[in-house]
Amino acid sequence: MAMSPIEYNQLSLDERAELVFTEGKYTADIAEYYRHKVVLYALYNFWVEVFYNLDDNVVEAVRLAGPEKLDKYLNRIKIDSF
């Protein structure tokens, strides 16, 4: 069930999280970023960041990641993960 970034953004936090965890492809992560672990997923034809709150051990945010957000992952992405 492919969808556009606009359709994805209209889903609730729980729906976005479930979809990225079931359909997305792990790409890279940042171990700690302002008390969060941030994980980048490829989903359909766009990128999604998942923010885990390290203090509370919960998913706090699931957001689209545009090109301006990808710089911080460049040295972490493994080409063989695709």
Stockholm file with secondary structure:
# STOCKHOLM 1.0

chainA/1-82         MAMSPIEYNQLSLDERAELVFTEGKYTADIAEYYRHKVVLYALYNFWVEVFYNLDDNVVEAVRLAGPEKLDKYLNRIKIDSF
#=GR chainA/1-82 SS CCCCHHHHHTSCHHHHHHHHHHHCEEEEEESCSSSEEEEEEEETTEEEEEEEETTTTEEEEEEECCGGGGGGGTTTCCGGGC
#=GC SS_cons        CCCCHHHHHTSCHHHHHHHHHHHCEEEEEESCSSSEEEEEEEETTEEEEEEEETTTTEEEEEEECCGGGGGGGTTTCCGGGC
//
